[in-house]
Amino acid sequence: MNKYHVSFLHYHITFFTKHFRSLKDEEKTFIKKYFQSVSSHHEFKIVEMDIRECRVNLTIHCKTTHYIPKIMKALKGEAARFLYKAFSETKLNDKGSPSDQKYFIATEGTQLDKLVQRNMDVNKPIQN
């Protein structure tokens, strides 16, 4: 941003829970509230948020000067700490972080869907 213009980007972000563990409804609600708090603190806007069983989909709107790894650390890393405080039994079940280390990000939604699908085809969870 300078005195002549302000630039913004939309990022489509997807990440999964560790071992594709399904989130409980109360965990989803907690995470949604937490993410809204993080977006306000880090000055970006969550345009869309969809949390399904083991997948989190976000569309954020932020300035081009935002550093995406910092946003992701605030969303994923800090969420784990607060989630474990609120739901201590979750920490025992997860044996570490509740989310997988990987995340997928794109500036266009269909591009992201293709990237995620390609990764899912390669890394399908083992079914018992």
C-alpha positions in Angstrom: 0.0 0.0 0.0 1.2 3.5 -0.8 -0.5 6.8 -0.9 -1.7 6.2 -4.4 -3.3 2.8 -4.3 -4.3 -0.1 -2.0 -4.2 -3.7 -3.3 -6.1 -6.7 -2.0 -6.1 -10.4 -2.8 -8.6 -13.2 -2.3 -7.0 -16.4 -1.1 -8.7 -19.8 -1.1 -7.3 -22.0 1.6 -7.9 -25.6 2.4 -6.4 -27.8 5.1 -7.3 -31.1 6.8 -7.3 -32.5 10.2 -4.5 -34.9 11.1 -5.3 -38.4 10.0 -8.6 -37.0 8.5 -10.2 -37.1 12.0 -13.8 -35.8 11.9 -14.3 -32.7 14.0 -17.2 -32.6 16.5 -19.9 -29.9 16.1 -18.7 -28.1 19.2 -15.1 -28.1 18.0 -16.3 -26.7 14.6 -18.2 -23.9 16.4 -15.1 -23.1 18.6 -12.8 -23.0 15.6 -15.1 -20.7 13.6 -15.3 -18.2 16.5 -11.5 -18.4 17.0 -10.8 -17.9 13.3 -13.0 -14.8 13.3 -11.0 -13.4 16.2 -7.7 -14.1 14.4 -8.9 -12.4 11.3 -9.9 -9.3 13.2 -6.5 -9.3 15.1 -4.5 -9.8 11.9 -6.6 -7.4 9.8 -7.8 -9.7 7.1 -11.4 -10.7 6.3 -12.8 -14.2 6.2 -15.2 -14.0 3.2 -16.3 -17.7 3.4 -15.7 -20.4 5.9 -16.8 -24.0 5.6 -15.7 -26.6 8.1 -16.7 -30.1 7.3 -15.9 -33.4 9.0 -12.1 -33.3 8.4 -11.6 -30.3 6.1 -11.5 -26.6 6.6 -12.1 -24.3 3.6 -11.6 -20.6 3.9 -11.7 -17.7 1.5 -9.9 -14.6 2.9 -9.5 -11.1 1.6 -6.3 -9.4 2.6 -3.8 -6.8 1.6 -1.0 -7.9 -0.7 1.5 -7.1 2.1 0.1 -9.8 4.4 2.5 -12.7 4.9 0.4 -15.9 4.3 2.6 -18.3 6.4 2.1 -15.9 9.4 -1.7 -16.0 8.9 -1.6 -19.8 8.6 0.4 -20.1 11.8 -2.0 -17.9 13.6 -5.0 -19.9 12.3 -3.7 -23.4 12.6 -1.1 -23.3 15.4 -2.8 -21.1 17.8 -6.2 -22.7 17.2 -4.7 -26.0 18.4 -3.5 -24.5 21.6 -6.9 -22.9 22.5 -8.9 -25.9 21.2 -6.9 -28.2 23.5 -7.6 -25.9 26.4 -11.3 -26.0 25.7 -11.5 -29.7 24.8 -8.8 -31.5 26.7 -10.0 -35.0 25.5 -9.3 -33.9 21.9 -5.6 -33.5 22.7 -5.4 -37.1 24.0 -7.1 -38.4 20.8 -4.9 -36.3 18.4 -1.5 -37.0 20.0 -0.2 -33.7 18.7 -1.6 -31.1 16.4 -5.2 -31.4 15.3 -4.4 -30.4 11.8 -2.2 -31.8 9.1 1.0 -29.7 8.5 0.1 -29.2 4.8 -2.3 -26.5 3.6 -3.3 -25.6 0.1 -3.7 -22.1 -1.1 -4.7 -20.5 -4.4 -6.0 -17.2 -5.7 -8.8 -18.9 -7.6 -11.2 -21.5 -6.3 -11.2 -24.0 -9.1 -7.4 -24.0 -9.2 -7.5 -24.9 -5.5 -10.0 -27.7 -6.0 -7.8 -29.3 -8.6 -4.7 -29.0 -6.4 -6.5 -30.6 -3.4 -8.1 -33.4 -5.5 -4.7 -34.2 -7.0 -3.2 -34.5 -3.5 -6.2 -36.5 -2.2 -5.7 -39.0 -5.1 -2.1 -39.5 -4.1 -2.5 -39.5 -0.3 -5.8 -41.3 0.2 -6.2 -42.4 3.8 -6.1 -46.2 4.3 -9.5 -47.7 4.9 -9.8 -50.6 7.3 
